[in-house]
Amino acid sequence: MDDTLYGSRDERGDWKPTKLLKYPPVFIWPAKPIAFLKWFFGYPGYLLPWNVLYAAIATLLWLYATPSMETMKTLAPGWVAYLLLRNAILVFLFFGLFHLRLYVQKQQGTSFKYNGKWPSTNNSAFLFGNQTVDNVIWTFASAVPLWTAFEVLTLSAFANGIIPYLDFRQHPIYCAVIMLLIPAFRDLHFYLVHRLIHWPPLYHRVHKLHHNNVNPGPWSGLAMHPVEHLLYFSSVLIHWIVPSNPIHAVFHLTHLALAPAPGHVGFDKIVIGEDSAIDTHAYDHYLHHKFFECNYADGVIPLDKWFGTFHDGSREAEDRMNKRFMERAKNYAEKRARRSQASG
């Protein structure tokens, strides 16, 4: 599949799609119901390809790989360790398949790869100087245990009646709506947390670890500081407030855990045949890793557009971003000058 039909490479060898990013037809007026339905049910869209996949995986986990509610009434090392191992295996397989195909076997070379270079193997910003090794360590040493901790506490709270429980069979429509809204709520929560950790004191102490991945790969997705993992996985706590079913929490956490892999994969498309490919939806977040202060959300709710931080991949968007940087630097310099004069 020829990537030049969908984009172009610059003099550095970096690839960018010709089609600019745009928001789905959700928060618009006048409303466009036909366009909305095409996006919601179509491909690529809200459900396909990724959200349906995460929901299917979560359903299988709940039905066949999660202890019974009776078992989870008591916090016991056995079932807690089982969930930890289950989650570690799932991450190893899911993230590993992306990495194996695209970065080990390099089955499509740099076709559709945003950054023309491969992950660093000699960079002091990473543990042992190796980006992939660093990312894998943070994933398994911090992300998987903290994800499991949130899952254990939430499912145990459901089992003990601490948080409101709804049966899917008694409230099928309500429960289906909650399932559909979880990715959108995730977008809102992610934006709020993401803006928080870009606050300079938190950025330098916490979020910078993730942003060392200027050229992200699939394992970069969960390579975060433990404080960031705590904030990131805290999204599931909405089910402690909003009446839900345990499968909602499992889906929510599965989405949180798996979505960063395609979101950081570093490729615009994964080629699966001579004339077919899967869209990764990774470009908006790749631009965030490239420019740092744009595209804080994942695109369902137009939060970046509302707050002036949206980058659609165009030169005009880059100029607007640079202008914003210059204005902020100027304001900062003026404040420092005023403080200096006052203290003098």
Buried (B, 14 or more C-beta within 10 A) or exposed (E): BEBEEBBEBEEEEBBBBEEEBEBBBBEEEEEEEEBBEBBBEEEEBBBBBBBEBBBEBBBEBBEEBBBEBEBBBEEEEEBBEBBBEBBBEBBBEBBBEBBBBBBEEEEBEBBBBBBEEBBBEEBEBBBEEBBBBBBBBBBBEBBBBBBBBBBBBBBBBBBEEEBBBBEBEEBEEBBEEBBBEBBBBBBBBBBBBBBBBBEEEBBEEBBEBBBBBBBBBBBBBBBBBBBBBBBBBBBBBBBBEBBBBBBBBBBBBBBBBBBBBBBBBBBBBBBEEEEEBBBBBBBBBBBBBBBBBBBBBBBBBBBBBEEEBBBBBEEEBBEBBEEBEEEEEEEEEEEEEEEEEEEE
